[in-house]
Amino acid sequence: MIPLLDLRRQYETIAADIEARLIGVARSQRYVLGPETEQLERSLAAYLGTPHAIAVSSGTDALLMALMAFGIGPGDEVIVPTYSFFATAGVVARLHAVPVFVDVEPSTLTIDVAAVAGAITSRTKAIVPVHLYGQGAALDELVRLADDHGIPLIEDAAQALGARHRDGRRLGTIGRVGCFSFYPTKNLGAFGDAGLVVTNDDELAHRLRIMRNHGMEPRYYHSIVGGNFRMDEFQAAVLNVKLPYLDRWNEQRRAIAGQYRQLLAAHSLSQPNGPIEVLGIRNPSIPNGHIFHQFVVLARDRDQLRTYLQEQGIGSEVYYPVPFHRQECFRWLGYADEDFPVANDAAARSLALPIYAELRPDEVETVVAAIAAFYAQRG
Ligand SMILES: *Cc1c(COP(=O)(O)O)cnc(C)c1O
């Protein structure tokens, strides 16, 4: 059995530290926004190289707060890639703003810059690129485009904590606001929901900080409307134990991705016109330029391959089977399916293979051998 993700293996290596820390929180009786959260914010600000890191309740809430901080509301347009986890578009709709979907680029499945340029109108109030699977969108071009139009760039870095831009800066610190998730399956996972917003802007940071707690400052005085977007101490405690390991874990993921690429080529699966297409790496020479939250390939006969792997005890997943422009809840926006050829192709062919720091080389070999056997038997 090789599951898509096995959290148990990681937990076993740090269980004693985490359990002691959780007991510490229980005994402290400080459950929300206490010393663990403060320490986590300091550590993450230092790790990311940003002055302001604000611990929040989830990655979704991080995105929601970022939009709220810019006052985005009814009638405003927010440009998002049509291919991402639902939260990226959902938060826009929840504010009664209009999500504007654009296609992704074929090599990385991150937002297509030319399509963004074509979608900007006088009503555009933000652009939200997604650093899909753990590698950056085309940030230099997007920053230029956003600056030229005076529109804030909000980075959805939920899958990319620790990944770097080509100039060495960490993803999430390059736009006006960066949003992260600590959902348990992310590269740095909590024991439940948790997230982070970061910004280099002092005034925006203050807004976000009070917005996290109903816009309250001082106690029971509210100058803006926020929400309950607070992180709890149990989550912060877990993350404080895990953060020092993150770069090593990400490095191990990169090594596994390298092994996958090499073995797929060695089995003649990923050559031009082969059945497997490996996604591109934007900056192959930058350490942690891609932190492989997922290792995703585009596969011929994807659904049959997935069933076959399942029969062999090998987990896999489709991220994502339904792009936003095809979602029932967005039908009213009236998009034409043929305007998103790259996302539609990815929806039909993308397959995420098992990847996590503790995955062993012999397991990667087993996965690739099974893929080879599947295509050999089909001819
Ligand atoms: C996980 C994820 C989110 C949402 O984060 P949660 O912590 O689950 O709310 C948003 N965007 C992307 C791209 C994600 O992968």
PDBQT file of the ligand as one rigid body, heavy atoms in Angstrom, charges set to zero:
ROOT
HETATM    1  C1  LIG A 401      -5.785  24.715   0.795  1.00  0.00    +0.000 C 
HETATM    2  C2  LIG A 401      -6.023  25.858  -0.121  1.00  0.00    +0.000 A 
HETATM    3  C3  LIG A 401      -6.777  26.985   0.242  1.00  0.00    +0.000 A 
HETATM    4  C4  LIG A 401      -7.612  27.051   1.476  1.00  0.00    +0.000 C 
HETATM    5  O1  LIG A 401      -6.976  26.789   2.664  1.00  0.00    +0.000 OA
HETATM    6  P1  LIG A 401      -7.809  26.205   3.914  1.00  0.00    +0.000 P 
HETATM    7  O2  LIG A 401      -6.830  26.328   5.035  1.00  0.00    +0.000 OA
HETATM    8  O3  LIG A 401      -8.181  24.808   3.592  1.00  0.00    +0.000 OA
HETATM    9  O4  LIG A 401      -8.991  27.080   4.123  1.00  0.00    +0.000 OA
HETATM   10  C5  LIG A 401      -6.842  28.044  -0.632  1.00  0.00    +0.000 A 
HETATM   11  N1  LIG A 401      -6.228  28.013  -1.827  1.00  0.00    +0.000 NA
HETATM   12  C6  LIG A 401      -5.523  26.947  -2.227  1.00  0.00    +0.000 A 
HETATM   13  C7  LIG A 401      -4.845  26.984  -3.555  1.00  0.00    +0.000 C 
HETATM   14  C8  LIG A 401      -5.401  25.827  -1.402  1.00  0.00    +0.000 A 
HETATM   15  O5  LIG A 401      -4.711  24.763  -1.826  1.00  0.00    +0.000 OA
ENDROOT
TORSDOF 0
